[in-house]
Amino acid sequence: MKLTVAQALVHFLDNQYVSLDGVQEKFVHGVAAIFGHGCVLGIGQALEHSSFREHSEATEPHRRCFFQGKNEQGMAHMATGFAKQRNRKQIIACASSIGPGAANMVTAAACATVNNIPLLLLPGDTFASRQPDPVLQQVEQEYDDSITTNDAFKPVCKYWARINRPEQLMTAMLHAMRVLTDPAQTGAVCIALPQDVQGEAYDWPVEFFAKRVHRIDRPLPTQEALDEAIALITAAKRPLVICGGGVRYSEAGEALARFCEAHGIPFAETQAGKSAAPASLPLNLGGIGVTGNSAANRIAKQADLILAVGSRLSDFTTSSKWLFAQDCKFVNINMSKFHAQKMDGYDLLGDAKATLQALQLGNYQAQWGDEITAVKAEWAAEMQRLADYQYVENFATLVQAQSPTLIADFLRDVGGTLTQTEAICTIREHIAEDAIIVGASGSLPGDLQRMWMTDARDSYHMEYGYSTMGYEVAATLGCKLADPAKECYTMLGDGSFLMLHSELVTAAQYGKKINLLLFDNAGFGCINNLQMGSGCASLGTEFRTHDGKLLNIDYAKLAEAMGCVTYTVRTKAELIAALEDSKQQDQCTLIDLKVLPKTMTDGYGGWWHTGLAAANASEVGQAAHATKEENLRHARPY
């Protein structure tokens, strides 16, 4: 079959399927692109002459969707959000021009790889022939003519290839599909496409375009490994299960809940694992670690064995390896041996759902007594306090003794008496139970991991592996494309919104309603907390004018110009009214919440190892460094 390289690529992608538990579905839902030189006349021509069409709902058989992005990074975050919400069973590929168009996607590639989310990137590249070098946007290096912008993808991708000859495409795409559909290896894949090669014709073997079904298996550990793990677990008196993202992607939430209920074992959630199982289950302690709650962290400190299911055990989950007792054992269920051996754990290599079902513990019961009920009751009381946390007259002095002027300045320059925790609880009460919420960075992920309650499966969508500012708006559009029947909300800070919100235009363009809940506290509040709590003065983390006033940005007007129905709220009553009205709208909405700085959650038994200065004139800084040194003495070294 004589086709150009770009045409062959598109034809190949259109015939890839995945199968999980015998259910087949098409793997590539569509392609998103921002056309420029290096892609518009290659893959752009191929898409235009193929079954890809520019509309968001492809109804005809074998038709795929094309999406016009507005910023390459945002476009790729949209694709990542889509793939995550589809539990990695379907993707949107992303094509770009060479140079800055390609480089813009590097951050998104890192985000997908850290979170183990499949993301196929198809950046244009310079000429394989090198005849016209240097072409527009080409990065030249005197020591190596072969280097281009796309080499920057190598450290942040799970597979990388440059197609310098047509026949290389076949092997490269088979490798790409292997990685994209492998739960243990998946992440970003970059196929760099020199612009002259894209347009080259080649006689392709027709079998290259045959329907391929990539089976997502549920492998089990060996019986020997299962027996040893069972012996370790049943020897423990106070085990705790950590529910990671692998539980979600394996669709193992029900299996985990049954396992825990059968043996009286409590479980705690990572950011990626939250909403895999219902929050209301009696044994669900909620979020664990640095951004965890007091219930999960108190139980974690007492546990003598951790069964980590589908978690990569990041520092936020383990509190920089400090949270658990030195003699606490780890049994790690994971598809990846790399992750399964973390914390010097006993590795159970297998699918989360199948392995949990295979762990037959007989009549074993954990010996927690009334401790689970007690810690959950204490946390419920704290949750009520956070919901009722309201502005009072001497708020500045109560909240921030280090910088009482910040609250006063906010009240003067911006206005608003909403607290962040009050707003979150109000939002939970006034949006649909099964609404999808998206987040990624700042203080909101911590508040949400602690406070957000949902029994709707896969309705909590947090990117907290790379904590990518700018992920939120684009990924919320990806969620809406993946699950169009659900209301999709993002909670994001003003700093993150300013970094990247271009795909809000894409959402309006394709008629996909997403809802932005923008928490404006006039700065990078999360990092300001870290800064000031470590003995530093506030520097570069508050949004102030040259004469010291806090910026008062009308985000509602900005979003209105981009096609949103908008609201500005400064009180709880105004927030409730805006939430209720926004549910009646059929286009994108943005609620600009003016929230008081320093009103997020903090503490609850976690600790985070950060780069504290050993020499610090501040008493606060000296105390923070002393605490760090003491905590390191009790933390695991590996």
MOVEN-V552254 format. One line per field, one symbol per residue. phi: phi as a letter, one per 30 degrees, with the letter a starting at -180 (. if undefined). psi: psi as a letter, one per 20 degrees, with the letter a starting at -180 (. if undefined). burial: # if it has 16 or more other C-alpha atoms within 10 Angstrom, else .. Layout:
BEGIN
phi: ???
psi: ???
burial: ???
END
This chain:
BEGIN
phi: .dbdddddddddedbcbbbbhiccaddcdabcabdadjbdccddddddccddbdadbdcdeiccccbcdcbdddeddeddddddddhicabcdbcbddidddddcdedddedddchcdbccbddbddddieceddeiddcbddadddbeddddedcbdabaccdbedddddddddededdccedcdldbccdbedddecdcadcddddcddcccdcdcdcddddddddddddddddcbdbccccddddddhcedddddddddbicdbbcdedddidbddddecddjdbjecdcddddddddcdcaccccicchddddchhicdcdecdcbbcdadcdeddcdhhddccdldedddddddccicebdcchcdddddddddddddddddcdbdbdceedddbddbdddddddddccikbdcddddddddedccdecdccbaaaiddedddddcdcacddhccbccbdchddjdddddddeddddbddcdcbccbdddddddabdddddddecicdbbcccdccilddddddddddcjcddbibcdbddcjdddcccdddddddcjcdbbcbbbddddedddddddddcbebbcccdcdeiccdajijcbbdbddddcbdddddddddddddddddcddda
psi: ooqrgggggggghikpqqppkipqqphohapqqoqaqihhiehghgghjajpqmqioohqpjprqpporhphggghhghggghghjkjiqroqpqrarchgghhigghggggghjlppoopmqrraphhjgjqprpjpppphioiiprhihiigijqiqpqpniqgihhggghggghgghjohhiqbqppnpnphhhhipqqoqphihjqppoopormqqrqhggggggggggiiqhmqpppoahhgghiljgghggggghhjkpqqrprghipjhqphiphioibqqbgkrrhgghghhhiqippnookqjlrhhgjllkhhqqhjpqppopqiphghhjqkkrppnorpgghghhinojcjppqmicjhggghhgghhhhhhghhjorprhkgghhgnhhmihggghghghgqpjpqghggghgghhjrqhjqpqqrhrbighgghhghppqippkionpnjgimopihggghhggghhhmiiqppqpoqrhghghgojhihgggggjkooqppnooojlamhghhggghijjqqpojiqnqrhjiqqpnpnhggghhhjjqpqqpqirgghgggggghhhiqjrqqpooonqpqkkrrqckjrqpormqphophphggghghggggghhhiqpi.
burial: ..#################.....#######################...####.#.#....#####################################.############################........##.........###..##.###########..##.##..##.#####################.#..#...##..#.#####.##....#..##..##.##################.###.###.#################...##################.########################..#########..#####.############....#..###.#...#..##..#...#..##.###....#..##.....###.##..##############...#..#################################################...############..#########.#.##################.##.###.#..###......###..###.#..###########..##.##..#....################.######..#...#...###.##..#..#...##..
END
